């Protein structure tokens, strides 16, 4: 009954159009003041202790790094490099878009940054070369979702902080699924282009490829620096985020010189604004998680599931259904911060690996980014391509179906997520 009251109040507030972060905080405070006797002092203490987490510091640093890279010419160089490799194939520009999204995701950690940086360059280029605008929107909207799966994903950091799971293991676990999803999206792109005989680019010479690689090398090195540094034990994920931010500043201002020193305060302000918004959501989610734990809701749900004798297969199916429904009304960070503290104890009780659960939740939120009504990638692509949401929704369907197939694979073949962390001794 308590769970129904809390969630009913939360969704009632969300239906009024109230932002999720405010709805979270308001529903918690309403329940605390009217239906429970929790000392208000403990609420303040929980807020402080919940945010006093070393891992949370990685979030503003990764956001800052992504902001520098988005405005510093790194995306354009990566597009040039990927186009030189696959531009001559059927749907070459589309394939280059998928590859560029995967690479940029691996240095920005953000889906929004990936769609903005790659889409603003690639979608107009596809139209100029004779591709239908629907094709470009479908490719970039779905491939941009790789930003929350490929490390260093900000959403993976949120999951790690929420469940006390190793962020390093989560980063390594996201590599194989990220590559597999990129390959599946590329296969759909190639098939559609081949079937419709879309234009191809002239084959690049080896000299052109080498020049493009050399130009993009500074950006690609960031991937090696972050993942290599974490796995090599040189620094923690939080320290890696700080290094990434400093490195991004150096290459965009002093190496590529596409960002002037006078523009740096604007970048800092933009990153601070995004970080503040996310940290505000985290603050309210910490309160929500505290209330859930105090009212013993996860424990009661775990006991109910044990009584129902759900098989592992059925439990994972229920989790997917719940998360896909949540994707219709919430953004990825809100889903992670609300659902992770609830699903984590249930999953561990039934034998699901926490790292596998994290990747599973991330893939579900990726799907949510690519369909209305909350699909953020669609709205960003809509503003770039000047197309309506209904038209874009139809355009992304082939790639969205591939993502659902991929979700099934990740759900029931946990080795996709867990093989690499096991092989590297991180679990």
JODAPE-V967432 format. One record per residue. N is the residue number from 1. RES is the residue in three letters. SS is DSSP state (~ for helix, > for strand, _ for the rest). PHI is phi in radians with two decimals (999 if undefined). PSI is psi as a letter, one per 20 degrees, with the letter a starting at -180 (* if undefined). Layout:
N;RES;SS;PHI;PSI  N;RES;SS;PHI;PSI
This chain:
1;UNK;_;999;g  2;UNK;~;-1.04;g  3;UNK;~;-1.07;g  4;UNK;~;-1.11;h  5;UNK;~;-1.13;g  6;UNK;~;-1.12;g  7;UNK;~;-1.22;h  8;UNK;~;-1.09;g  9;UNK;~;-1.12;g  10;UNK;~;-1.06;g  11;UNK;~;-1.26;h  12;UNK;~;-1.10;g  13;UNK;~;-1.17;h  14;UNK;~;-1.15;h  15;UNK;~;-1.16;i  16;UNK;_;-1.34;i  17;UNK;_;1.64;j  18;UNK;_;-1.21;p  19;UNK;_;-0.97;q  20;UNK;~;-1.00;g  21;UNK;~;-1.04;g  22;UNK;~;-1.23;h  23;UNK;~;-1.07;h  24;UNK;~;-1.06;g  25;UNK;~;-1.08;g  26;UNK;~;-1.18;g  27;UNK;~;-1.14;h  28;UNK;~;-1.15;g  29;UNK;~;-1.13;h  30;UNK;~;-1.06;g  31;UNK;~;-1.16;g  32;UNK;~;-1.11;h  33;UNK;~;-1.44;h  34;UNK;~;-2.01;h  35;UNK;~;-2.23;j  36;UNK;_;-2.60;r  37;UNK;_;-2.00;k  38;UNK;_;-1.19;p  39;UNK;_;-1.05;p  40;UNK;~;-1.12;h  41;UNK;~;-1.10;h  42;UNK;~;-1.19;h  43;UNK;~;-1.15;g  44;UNK;~;-1.08;g  45;UNK;~;-1.11;g  46;UNK;~;-1.17;h  47;UNK;~;-1.04;g  48;UNK;~;-1.16;g  49;UNK;~;-1.19;h  50;UNK;~;-1.18;h  51;UNK;~;-1.60;i  52;UNK;_;-1.42;m  53;UNK;_;-2.31;p  54;UNK;~;-1.05;h  55;UNK;~;-1.14;h  56;UNK;~;-1.11;h  57;UNK;~;-1.09;h  58;UNK;~;-1.16;h  59;UNK;~;-1.11;g  60;UNK;~;-1.10;h  61;UNK;~;-1.19;g  62;UNK;~;-1.17;h  63;UNK;~;-1.10;g  64;UNK;~;-1.11;g  65;UNK;~;-1.07;g  66;UNK;~;-1.09;h  67;UNK;~;-1.16;g  68;UNK;~;-1.03;g  69;UNK;~;-1.19;h  70;UNK;~;-1.11;h  71;UNK;~;-1.72;j  72;UNK;_;-1.89;j  73;UNK;_;1.49;j  74;UNK;~;-1.19;g  75;UNK;~;-1.06;g  76;UNK;~;-1.09;h  77;UNK;~;-1.20;h  78;UNK;~;-1.19;h  79;UNK;~;-1.11;g  80;UNK;~;-1.06;g  81;UNK;~;-1.15;g  82;UNK;~;-1.17;h  83;UNK;~;-1.14;h  84;UNK;~;-1.15;h  85;UNK;~;-1.49;g  86;UNK;~;-2.17;j  87;UNK;_;-1.06;h  88;UNK;_;-1.43;i  89;UNK;_;-1.42;r  90;UNK;_;-0.98;p  91;UNK;_;1.18;k  92;UNK;~;-0.94;g  93;UNK;~;-1.17;h  94;UNK;~;-1.15;g  95;UNK;~;-1.09;h  96;UNK;~;-1.11;h  97;UNK;~;-1.12;g  98;UNK;~;-1.08;g  99;UNK;~;-1.12;g  100;UNK;~;-1.14;h  101;UNK;~;-1.10;g  102;UNK;~;-1.09;g  103;UNK;~;-1.20;g  104;UNK;~;-1.21;h  105;UNK;~;-1.06;h  106;UNK;~;-1.31;i  107;UNK;~;-2.15;i  108;UNK;~;-1.86;h  109;UNK;_;1.25;j  110;UNK;_;-2.39;p  111;UNK;~;-1.20;g  112;UNK;~;-1.06;g  113;UNK;~;-1.07;h  114;UNK;~;-1.15;g  115;UNK;~;-1.13;g  116;UNK;~;-1.15;g  117;UNK;~;-1.18;g  118;UNK;~;-1.41;g  119;UNK;~;-1.14;h  120;UNK;~;-1.14;h  121;UNK;~;-1.71;g  122;UNK;~;-1.34;h  123;UNK;~;-1.13;g  124;UNK;~;-1.10;h  125;UNK;~;-1.12;h  126;UNK;~;-1.11;g  127;UNK;~;-1.09;g  128;UNK;~;-1.08;h  129;UNK;_;-1.64;j  130;UNK;_;1.71;j  131;UNK;_;-1.45;q  132;UNK;_;-1.12;q  133;UNK;~;-1.09;h  134;UNK;~;-1.06;h  135;UNK;~;-1.11;g  136;UNK;~;-1.09;g  137;UNK;~;-1.12;g  138;UNK;~;-1.09;g  139;UNK;~;-1.13;g  140;UNK;~;-1.30;h  141;UNK;~;-1.06;g  142;UNK;~;-1.43;g  143;UNK;~;-1.17;h  144;UNK;~;-1.09;h  145;UNK;~;-1.15;i  146;UNK;~;-1.04;h  147;UNK;~;-1.05;h  148;UNK;~;-1.77;j  149;UNK;_;-1.92;g  150;UNK;_;-1.27;p  151;UNK;_;-1.16;q  152;UNK;_;-1.57;n  153;UNK;_;-1.35;p  154;UNK;~;-1.14;h  155;UNK;~;-1.18;h  156;UNK;~;-1.10;h  157;UNK;~;-1.10;g  158;UNK;~;-1.04;g  159;UNK;~;-1.11;g  160;UNK;~;-1.06;g  161;UNK;~;-1.18;g  162;UNK;~;-1.19;h  163;UNK;~;-2.02;j  164;UNK;_;1.02;k  165;UNK;_;-1.70;q  166;UNK;_;-1.03;o  167;UNK;~;-1.19;h  168;UNK;~;-1.07;g  169;UNK;~;-1.13;h  170;UNK;~;-1.13;g  171;UNK;~;-1.04;g  172;UNK;~;-1.14;h  173;UNK;~;-1.15;h  174;UNK;~;-1.40;i  175;UNK;~;-1.20;g  176;UNK;~;-1.12;g  177;UNK;~;-1.01;h  178;UNK;~;-1.09;g  179;UNK;~;-1.15;g  180;UNK;~;-1.11;g  181;UNK;~;-1.13;g  182;UNK;~;-1.05;g  183;UNK;~;-1.14;h  184;UNK;~;-1.16;g  185;UNK;~;-1.15;h  186;UNK;~;-1.16;h  187;UNK;~;-1.11;g  188;UNK;~;-1.12;g  189;UNK;~;-1.05;g  190;UNK;~;-1.07;g  191;UNK;~;-1.12;g  192;UNK;~;-1.09;g  193;UNK;~;-1.17;g  194;UNK;~;-1.13;g  195;UNK;~;-1.18;h  196;UNK;~;-1.73;j  197;UNK;_;0.94;l  198;UNK;_;-1.28;q  199;UNK;_;-1.09;q  200;UNK;_;-2.04;q  201;UNK;_;-1.55;q  202;UNK;_;-1.06;q  203;UNK;_;-1.17;p  204;UNK;_;-1.32;q  205;UNK;_;-1.35;r  206;UNK;~;-1.09;h  207;UNK;~;-1.16;g  208;UNK;~;-1.13;h  209;UNK;~;-1.14;g  210;UNK;~;-1.13;g  211;UNK;~;-1.12;g  212;UNK;~;-1.14;h  213;UNK;~;-1.12;g  214;UNK;~;-1.08;h  215;UNK;~;-1.18;h  216;UNK;~;-1.62;i  217;UNK;~;-1.04;g  218;UNK;~;-1.06;h  219;UNK;~;-1.24;g  220;UNK;~;-1.14;h  221;UNK;~;-1.11;h  222;UNK;~;-1.12;h  223;UNK;~;-1.06;g  224;UNK;~;-1.09;g  225;UNK;~;-1.12;g  226;UNK;~;-1.21;g  227;UNK;~;-1.22;g  228;UNK;~;-1.11;h  229;UNK;~;-1.17;h  230;UNK;~;-1.20;g  231;UNK;~;-1.19;h  232;UNK;_;-1.34;i  233;UNK;_;1.33;j  234;UNK;_;-1.29;h  235;UNK;_;-2.64;r  236;UNK;_;-1.36;r  237;UNK;~;-0.97;h  238;UNK;~;-1.17;g  239;UNK;~;-1.15;h  240;UNK;~;-1.09;h  241;UNK;~;-1.12;g  242;UNK;~;-1.13;g  243;UNK;~;-1.08;g  244;UNK;~;-1.07;g  245;UNK;~;-1.14;g  246;UNK;~;-1.15;g  247;UNK;~;-1.10;g  248;UNK;~;-1.07;g  249;UNK;~;-1.05;g  250;UNK;~;-1.13;g  251;UNK;~;-1.26;h  252;UNK;~;-1.35;h  253;UNK;~;-1.62;g  254;UNK;~;-1.86;h  255;UNK;~;-1.70;f  256;UNK;_;-1.38;h  257;UNK;_;0.99;k  258;UNK;_;-1.72;i  259;UNK;_;-2.20;p  260;UNK;_;-1.42;q  261;UNK;~;-1.04;h  262;UNK;~;-1.21;i  263;UNK;~;-1.53;i  264;UNK;~;-1.05;g  265;UNK;~;-1.00;h  266;UNK;~;-1.14;g  267;UNK;~;-1.10;g  268;UNK;~;-1.07;g  269;UNK;~;-1.15;g  270;UNK;~;-1.10;g  271;UNK;~;-1.13;h  272;UNK;~;-1.12;h  273;UNK;~;-1.11;g  274;UNK;~;-1.12;g  275;UNK;~;-1.13;g  276;UNK;~;-1.08;g  277;UNK;~;-1.08;g  278;UNK;~;-1.20;g  279;UNK;~;-1.18;h  280;UNK;~;-1.17;g  281;UNK;~;-1.11;g  282;UNK;~;-1.06;g  283;UNK;~;-1.01;g  284;UNK;~;-1.23;h  285;UNK;~;-1.19;h  286;UNK;~;-1.08;g  287;UNK;~;-1.08;g  288;UNK;~;-1.09;g  289;UNK;~;-1.09;g  290;UNK;~;-1.06;g  291;UNK;~;-1.12;g  292;UNK;~;-1.01;g  293;UNK;~;-1.17;g  294;UNK;~;-1.09;h  295;UNK;_;-1.50;j  296;UNK;_;1.10;k  297;UNK;~;-1.20;g  298;UNK;~;-1.03;h  299;UNK;~;-1.14;g  300;UNK;~;-1.15;g  301;UNK;~;-1.16;h  302;UNK;~;-1.10;g  303;UNK;~;-1.11;h  304;UNK;~;-1.12;g  305;UNK;~;-1.12;g  306;UNK;~;-1.10;g  307;UNK;~;-1.13;h  308;UNK;~;-1.29;i  309;UNK;_;0.99;l  310;UNK;_;-1.10;p  311;UNK;_;-1.30;r  312;UNK;~;-1.03;g  313;UNK;~;-1.06;g  314;UNK;~;-1.21;h  315;UNK;~;-1.06;g  316;UNK;~;-1.13;h  317;UNK;~;-1.12;g  318;UNK;~;-1.10;g  319;UNK;~;-1.04;g  320;UNK;~;-1.08;g  321;UNK;~;-1.10;g  322;UNK;~;-1.08;g  323;UNK;~;-1.23;h  324;UNK;~;-1.16;h  325;UNK;~;-1.16;g  326;UNK;~;-1.08;h  327;UNK;_;-1.12;i  328;UNK;_;-1.41;i  329;UNK;_;-2.23;i  330;UNK;_;-2.36;q  331;UNK;_;-1.47;r  332;UNK;~;-0.95;g  333;UNK;~;-1.10;h  334;UNK;~;-1.15;g  335;UNK;~;-1.05;g  336;UNK;~;-1.09;g  337;UNK;~;-1.26;h  338;UNK;~;-1.52;g  339;UNK;~;-1.49;h  340;UNK;~;-1.04;g  341;UNK;~;-1.11;h  342;UNK;~;-1.47;g  343;UNK;~;-1.33;h  344;UNK;~;-1.01;g  345;UNK;~;-1.14;h  346;UNK;~;-1.14;g  347;UNK;~;-1.15;g  348;UNK;~;-1.15;h  349;UNK;~;-1.12;h  350;UNK;~;-1.64;i  351;UNK;_;1.81;j  352;UNK;_;-1.46;p  353;UNK;_;-1.16;p  354;UNK;~;-1.02;h  355;UNK;~;-1.19;g  356;UNK;~;-1.06;g  357;UNK;~;-1.08;g  358;UNK;~;-1.07;g  359;UNK;~;-1.12;h  360;UNK;~;-1.05;g  361;UNK;~;-1.16;h  362;UNK;~;-1.12;g  363;UNK;~;-1.12;h  364;UNK;~;-1.07;g  365;UNK;~;-1.22;h  366;UNK;~;-1.06;g  367;UNK;~;-1.06;g  368;UNK;~;-1.08;h  369;UNK;~;-1.22;i  370;UNK;_;-1.99;j  371;UNK;_;-2.54;q  372;UNK;_;-1.25;r  373;UNK;_;-1.57;i  374;UNK;_;-1.82;i  375;UNK;_;-0.93;n  376;UNK;~;-1.09;h  377;UNK;~;-1.05;h  378;UNK;~;-1.14;g  379;UNK;~;-1.20;h  380;UNK;~;-1.15;g  381;UNK;~;-1.09;h  382;UNK;~;-1.10;g  383;UNK;~;-1.21;h  384;UNK;~;-1.37;g  385;UNK;~;-1.55;i  386;UNK;_;1.01;l  387;UNK;_;-2.14;q  388;UNK;_;-1.31;q  389;UNK;~;-1.10;h  390;UNK;~;-1.10;g  391;UNK;~;-1.18;g  392;UNK;~;-1.17;h  393;UNK;~;-1.03;g  394;UNK;~;-1.19;h  395;UNK;~;-1.11;h  396;UNK;_;-1.49;i  397;UNK;~;-0.95;g  398;UNK;~;-1.03;g  399;UNK;~;-1.26;h  400;UNK;~;-1.14;h  401;UNK;~;-1.09;g  402;UNK;~;-1.08;h  403;UNK;~;-1.16;h  404;UNK;~;-1.18;h  405;UNK;~;-1.09;g  406;UNK;~;-1.08;h  407;UNK;~;-1.03;g  408;UNK;~;-1.08;g  409;UNK;~;-1.11;g  410;UNK;~;-1.11;h  411;UNK;~;-1.16;g  412;UNK;~;-1.84;j  413;UNK;_;-2.19;m  414;UNK;_;-1.06;h  415;UNK;~;-1.06;h  416;UNK;~;-1.01;h  417;UNK;~;-1.53;h  418;UNK;~;-1.70;i  419;UNK;~;-1.06;g  420;UNK;~;-1.15;g  421;UNK;~;-1.02;h  422;UNK;~;-1.12;g  423;UNK;~;-1.11;h  424;UNK;_;-1.61;j  425;UNK;_;1.24;k  426;UNK;_;-1.70;j  427;UNK;_;-2.40;*
